[in-house]
Amino acid sequence: MKTKTEQKFDRIIKEAFHQTLKPIGFKKKANNFYLQLQDLGQIINIQKSSYGSKDSISFTINTGIFIPEYFLAYYTFETEVPDYPTEPSCALRQRIGKLRGENDKWYEVNEHSDVEELIHEMQENIANYILPYFAKLASRNQVLSSLETLNLQFHTLTKLMLYGELKDFTKAKEEYEEVIKSTSNLRVLNDANGLAIKYGIVKTS
């Protein structure tokens, strides 16, 4: 039998997330919600802390923009695009704290928590922060135009790969040159050179 805390958490998932996101096309799988658009996907993941218990649950919200070309380029051992991608496989990943302009933000649920207040806060997170962010990244072209304008966090080679895979080779070359100037990590440099050759933005000897 589930504890009061687990029941409260389930209510938050159902009433704040599922009932809000299902009507606009998101499909639920466990604590993940995925929307497939024409040429990319948007995902919301509710992540529970591994340090919690049945009586004390801590969670945060992760968001992801899934781009098939990036997925296949990054995960070179994969040959097919998954029907239901996971947030870690996304090209662009942002947590709710970042979207709110705050530090990393986690929410606590226990038997004393006001579940109605938490549901309302999650609904506000979706309406005021997550969906407006997704609206700016609803197509490949929007992703490309937003890489410089939005305050996004990236792994070192993500922008290079996105520009290259989405065929903006001018920007890819600029990003490649920036990576070469800003890192001394040999593995990163080797990977960057390999990508530059792949995208035809440097000449091979």
C-alpha positions, 0 to 999 in steps of 0.5 A, a space after each residue: 500500500 502506498 504511503 500518504 506521501 506517495 499518494 500525494 506525489 501521484 496526485 501531482 503527476 496526475 492533476 498537475 502534469 497529465 491533466 494539463 499536458 494530455 489535452 495538448 498532445 503530450 503522451 505519458 510514459 511513467 513520469 515522462 511526457 512527450 510531444 512529437 512535432 513535425 521535425 522534433 520532439 519536446 519532453 518533460 521529465 519529473 525526476 525523483 531524487 535518489 536520496 528520498 524515501 516513501 515518506 519524503 520525496 524530492 523532485 525536479 522537472 527536466 525538459 528536453 528538445 529531441 532532434 533526431 539528427 542529433 541523436 543519431 550523430 551523438 549515439 553513433 551505435 544507434 541506427 533508429 530513432 526511438 518512438 518515445 525518446 528520453 530526456 537524457 538523449 535530447 540535444 537541449 536540456 534545461 531544468 525548471 530552475 534554469 527556466 525560472 531564472 533561479 538556482 537548481 530547484 527541487 520540490 519536497 513532498 511529505 505527509 505534511 505537504 499542502 498537495 493542492 499548493 504543489 499542484 498549483 505551483 506545477 501548473 504555473 511552472 508548465 503554463 508560465 515557464 515550460 510551454 513558453 520555452 517550448 514555443 520558442 523551440 518548436 521547429 528546427 529553424 527555431 532551434 537554429 535561430 535560438 542557439 545564440 539568443 536564448 540563454 541555454 546550457 550546452 555540452 562542449 560540442 552540442 552547438 557544433 553538432 546541431 549546426 552541422 546536423 541541421 546544415 548551417 555550415 557557416 555557423 558550424 565553422 564559427 562554432 568549431 573555431 570557437 571550440 578549438 580556441 577555448 579548449 585544450 582537452 585532446 579528446 574534445 579537440 579530436 572529436 571537434 576535428 572529426 566533426 569538422 571533417 564530417 561537415 566539410 568545414 575544414 580541409 583534409 590533408 
